[in-house]
């Protein structure tokens, strides 16, 4: 397999950190991004971090001719597909935009793979495909569902890939169900939330950072009446560097002929919103202003991973804890 890896959405938060991890592992990652949710300076920052030129294809996956042209111009050994809209609240308000962007974009990407005989893909999925589970932790065999249009597109994406695998049994597909990434690269050059983002970030850590820096009056905590120890939502937060390393392990497994896999990428431990706030305050000595509001449509009370399969299949274990994530985020 060629060591050239196409990263769709590779200039984004997770994509950029994965770029660094891939380059360190000896791969040649190439970014395809339209920069609608990424900073323009990210490629330059990646060059500073890695010490090597960064190849960028500026295109949107909805532009099928541009996607096909990328596959004609490069011989990719594998694809890692990050490019998707991911704001739960926005997906509830504008579901059609999410269906088009996340599903049509994936279909166009698969058309490029099929036309160029590219046989390996790592798909950026999400723990949202488990919907509201009756038992925790979540294993890869837990029932699948969704509570919002964003989660629906991730579940449909997995099913589309399953149908493609039935047609192309020689394809190797890695489905990575992310839990909640946080933290940042030690250089401080890769941001968690792009400067040009038109929507306020919905993820906890970017909102927390904005509140501490005085960019917004306070952190908005959606719901304090869940059936959790302190009433706030519980999530499995994973350090972005651990998550990026998971992608490298996934690509390596696919390229080694070990077959397709579906794994959770998390720590196996759930933390509440208030635990995150308290950890951040403890690590930094700063006070986080926050205000509780009603629950947000599409959210669930608790979600955290069983990570046994990731260890067995990929040799993956998270190395960083919540305090590490808070330290790294504040250096961003």
KAHUUR-V757720 format. One record per pair of residues at least 24 apart in sequence whose C-alpha atoms are under 6 Angstrom apart, sorted by the first residue. I is the first residue (numbers start at 1). J is the second residue. D is the distance in whole Angstrom. If there is no record, write none. Layout:
BEGIN
i=[I	I]
j=[J	J]
d=[D	D]
END
This chain:
BEGIN
i=[1	2	3	3	3	4	4	4	4	5	5	5	5	5	6	6	7	7	7	8	8	8	8	9	9	9	11	12	13	17	18	22	30	31	31	32	32	32	33	33	34	34	34	37	38	39	61	62	64	68	71	78	78	79	80	80	81	81	82	88	91	91	95	119	120	120	120	121	122	122	122	123	124	125	125	125	126	126	127	127	127	129	137	137	137	138	138	139	147	148	172	172	172	173	174	174	174	175	176	176	176	177	177	178	179	179	180	180	180	181	181	181	181	182	182	182	183	183	183	183	183	184	184	188	188	212	218	218	219	220	220	220	221	221	222	222	222	222	222	223	223	223	226	232	232	233	233	233	233	234	234	234	234	235	235	235	235	235	236	236	236	238	238	239	242	249	263	264	266	267	268	268	268	268	270	280]
j=[77	77	27	28	77	28	29	76	77	29	76	77	78	79	30	79	31	32	80	32	81	82	83	33	82	83	38	38	192	244	244	248	55	56	57	56	57	58	58	59	58	59	60	197	194	194	105	105	108	112	112	120	121	121	121	122	123	124	124	150	149	150	149	171	171	172	173	173	173	174	175	175	176	154	176	177	177	178	177	178	179	155	304	305	306	305	306	306	298	298	254	259	260	260	260	261	262	262	262	263	264	264	265	265	236	266	236	237	238	237	238	239	240	239	240	325	239	240	325	328	329	328	329	331	332	288	289	290	290	290	291	292	292	293	292	293	294	295	296	293	294	295	301	272	273	272	273	301	302	270	271	272	302	270	271	302	303	304	269	270	304	266	267	325	318	314	310	307	305	318	304	305	306	307	304	326]
d=[5	4	5	6	6	5	6	5	5	5	6	6	5	6	5	5	5	6	5	5	5	5	5	5	5	4	6	5	5	6	4	6	5	5	6	6	5	6	5	6	5	5	5	6	5	5	5	5	6	5	6	5	6	5	6	5	5	6	5	6	5	6	6	5	6	5	6	5	6	4	6	5	6	6	5	5	4	5	5	6	5	5	5	5	5	5	5	5	5	5	6	6	5	5	6	5	6	5	6	5	6	5	6	5	6	5	6	4	6	6	5	6	5	5	6	6	5	6	4	5	4	5	5	6	4	6	5	5	4	6	5	6	5	6	6	5	5	5	6	6	5	4	6	6	6	5	6	5	6	6	5	4	4	5	5	6	5	6	6	4	5	5	6	6	6	6	5	6	6	6	6	5	5	6	5	5]
END
